[in-house]
Amino acid sequence: MNFFKKLKEKITQQTDSVTEKFKEGLTKTRDNFSEKVNDLVARYRKVDEDFFEELEEILIGADVGVATVMDLIDELKTEVKRRNIQDTKEVQAVISEKLVEIYKDSSETNDNTALNIQDNDLTVILFVGVNGVGKTTTIGKLAHKFKSEGKNVLLAAGDTFRAGAIEQLEVWGQRVGVDVIKQSAGSDPAAVMYDAVQAAKSRKADILLCDTAGRLQNKVNLMKELEKVKKVIEREIPGAPHEVLLVLDATTGQNAMSQAKQFSEATDVSGIVLTKLDGTAKGGIVLAIRNELHIPVKLVGLGEKMEDLQEFSAEQYVYGLFANLIDEQE
């Protein structure tokens, strides 16, 4: 269980509260996935083709994604052969090792999960995603995080289309204690962004978090709108937006994958925010997104509280999946 020991050492370098949040937040997925793997290991004495077939089903059931599962199973078979592993218990460590590798090696950007925050300059983060995925809540929680770090934060109410979207963002602004730049419902979102950028400059803000409309019914209109919004921001601040974060609901599984594909076609998505990861037993979607779309998951929602929006860590994620087994090794 060498890998488990290394993993434990690595995560202990991070704060206990973060480790606990990942452990708690991934309880449903762990109970679903890890328990099934444990049962599989207990039933098989040797690593054979039947063992791998059942493991394949478990991984697909956790929403890891068919393409990713096929890659993973192939790599596991090669590794098991290379190390001459006979005991099924030893395969658990190899699975977790490969999960970390898949996440880290599946993109040229490597483990680029950190947000692109500008030093001593305004950082503009644009949020995209369909309605109901937790976009506004994510903006509010991220605003809270930045404010608690001592940053001057502004919000831009760019979703002028959905009824109540501006008011919802204002509620979060009041809760967190940050101002919201807005216009009336139905206004041009690009005009809102222009006002927001000017306000951020004049108030010497550190962070500008921008909401956008979440309709996908007409992708052409969405694309045009997002392009226009981005053009206005870029014209006023060269190099901005510094992040385009796509917010996805983890509980929707493969539907989230479909949304990710459509939005990444419509705009340059630099990272994913996966909300409600604590509410699903299929947290393998994290790996499917990374491996099949090559977009890093940058933030994950692990609960309802303000502090439950966490920066993603591949090691913490895998620990969350195998916490019971890893803790047993101590």
N, C-alpha and C positions, 0 to 999 in steps of 0.2 A: 504493500500500500504506500510505496514511496511517493507517488504523485499526490495522494491525499495529504501526506505530511507537508510536502512543499506548498500545497494550496493553503493549508491551514496557516503555515508560516507567513505566506504572502498576505492573507486577509487580516491577520493580527496586526499588520503594520497600519491598517486603517482603523478607524474608531469602532469601538464595540457597538455603538448605537447603529452605525451603518450596517454592520454584519447582522445585527438583530433584526433590522428592518427587512433585509433581503430574506432572512430565514423565515420571518413571520409572513412577509408578503407572498412568498412562494409556497406557502403551506399546502394550498389546494393542488398545485402542480406536483409538488413533492409527494403528497399522499397518493396521487394518481399514478405518476410516473415511477418514482423511486420504489414504491411498494410493489409495483408490478415487476420491476427489474429484480427486486429481492426475491419475489416469489419464483421468478424464472430461474434464478441462480440456485435456489433451494431445490427445484425440481430436476435440474439437469446436473449430472455428475461430470459430464465432459462437454467440451465446446465442439459442437458439430453443426451440420447444416440445419437441422430442426431447431436448434438453439437460436441460430441467427435469424431464421424465419419468424420465430415468435418475437424476437427482439425488434425486428423490422416493424411488426404490427404495433408493438407498444410505442415505438417512436412516432409512427404515423398517427396513432391515436392521441399523442401529445401535441399534434399540430406542428411537428418539426418540418413537415413538407416532404413530399415524395422524392423530389430531386435530391434534397439534402440528405434524406435517409439513405438513399441508394449510395451516395458518396460516402457517407459515414460507415455503412455496413461493409463496403469494399475496403475502406481503410482499416476497419477493425479486423477483418479477415487477414489482411496483409500483416498487421501488427501482431496478431495472435500467432500467426505462422512464424514470423521473424523471431519472436520471443519464446517460441515453443511453449505457449501457455496451454495447459491441460485442464487446470482447475477453473471452473466457471466463476468462482469468487474473485479471481484475479482480473476477470474481464471488466468488473465494475469500475476499477481504477482506470483502465484503458478507455472505457466509454467516456468518463468525465474528462480525461486528458484530451481526447479527440474533440469533445464539445468545445473546450477552450480554444483548441487549435483551429477548429472550423470558424469560430467567431473571429479570431485574430488574423487568420491567414486568407480569408475569403475576399479580401479587398486590397487594392493597391494602397489605400489610405491606412492600412494596417489597423492598429487599435486606436484610431482617432475618435475617441468618445468624448473628449473634452470640448466644451463650447468655445467658439472662436471669439473670445472677449478681447477687445482692444485696450492696450495699456494707455492710460491718460488721454483717452479719446472716446468719442461717442460710439457705442456699439448698437447696431440696429438688428433686431431679430424679428423676422417675419414668420407668422404662424399660418399654416394652411391645413385644411382637413374638412371633412363633411360635418354637417350638423349632428350634434348628439354624441360626439366622441370624447368630449371633455376639454375642448380647446380653450374656452374661456376660463375654466377652472385651472387649467395648466398655466395660463398666462398669469392668473392671480397668484398661484402658488410660487411661480418663478419670480414674480415681482416681490413677494414676501422674502424669498431666499436672498435676492440681490440687496433688498433694503436692509435686511438683518446683517449683511456684510458691509453696511455703511455706504452703499451706492445710491446715487440720486437717480430715481427711476420714473419714467413716464410711460403711460399706456396710450395707444392709438386705437380708437373704435372704428376700424375699417370695414367691419361687417355691417353695412348700412342696409342690407337687404332683408335679413331675418327679423321678424317682429320680436322686439324685446332684447335683441342682442346688445344694443348700446347700453340699455339699462342694466343688463346683467354684468357687463364689464364695469359699469359705474359702481355697482354694489361691491364688487371685488376691490375696486380702487379705494372706496371708503374703508373697507375692512382692513386693507393692508396699509392705508395711509399714503396713497400716491395719486397724483392727478391723472385724469383721463381727458385726452384731446378728442373732441367729437364734433360732428355736425348733425343736422336733423336726419331722421330715417329717410332712405331713398336718395341721399346725396351721393355724389361721385366719390368712390373710395379713394381714388388717386388724389383728389382735392383734400380729403381728410389727412392723407399721408403727408402731403405738402405742408399743411398746417402743423402737423405733429413734429415734423423734422425741424421747422422753423422754431417751434416752441422749445424743442429739445436743445437746439443750439443756443437760443437766448437765455435759457435757464441753466445752461452748462450741465445738462443731464449726462449721466454715465451710460445709462441703458434706456433704449426705446423699444418697447415690446408692442408689436403691431398685429392686431387681429384682422382677419379677412373673411369674406363670405365663404360659406361651405357648400354651395350647391354643386352637384356634379351632373345634373340632368342634361345640361348642354355644355360639353367639354370645351367647345370652341369659344363660347362666351367666357367661360372660366379662365381659359388660357389667355385670352385677350385682356381680361381684367387684371389678372396677376402680372402680365407683362407690363401693362400700363403703370401699375402700382410700383413695380420694381424699377421701372425707368425713372419715375419721379424721384424715388429714394436715391437711386444711383446718380442722378443728375445733381442732386443737392449734396450728396456725400459720396464721393468717388470710392468705389470698393464695397459700398453697402448695397443690399443688406449683407451683413457678415454671416448670418445663418438664415436658412429657410428651413424651418422645422415642420415636418408633417406629423400631425397628431393622429394616432390610430387607437382604437379601442381593442385591447387584447382579447376581450370576451367574444369578439366577432370572428376570430380565427381566420380562416382563409378569405373571408370577405375583406378583412383588413389588408391582406396581400393584394387583392384586386384593386382596392383604393390606392394603395401605395404605387402600383404600376401606373394607374391613370394619372395620379398627381405628379409622378416623376416624369411623365411624358409632357405634362402641362407646364411644369416649372422645374428649375434646378433645385431639387431637394438636397440639402446638405446633411440632414440628420432626421432621425425618427424620435418622436416622443410616444412611448407605449403606455397608455393609461389603463387603469383597472387590471393590472397584472395580478393583483391579489384576488380578483374576483373570478379568475378562470382556472380550470384544471389543465388547460392546454397552453402553458407558458412556453412551449417549444417554438411558438410563433417567432420568438426573438431570433432564433437560429435560422429559420426559414427566410425571414426578411433580410438578414445579413448575407446569407449564402447565395440567395437567388436574385436579390436586387442590388447587392453590393452597396448598401446605404447603412452607415453605422447607426445603431440605436444609441442615442445620447442621454435620454432621460427616461425613467420608468416611474409609473405611479404605483406605489405599494400600499396605499391605504387612503383614508379620507382626510387625515390631518394635514395641515399646512406643510409640515416637515416630511411628509411621506412621498414627496416628489424627489427622487434621488438620481444623481448622476449614475449612469450605467457602468458596471464593472463586470467583465466576463468572469473573473474569478469569484466575485461575490455571487453572481448568478448561478454558477455551477455549484458553489457551496450551498446555496439555497435549495438546489435540486437534490443534493446528496447529504444535507446537514446531519441527519441521524446516523448515517453510515460513517461519515468523517469523524463525528464526535465520539463514536465508539472506538476509534483507533487510538484515542488518547490513553 
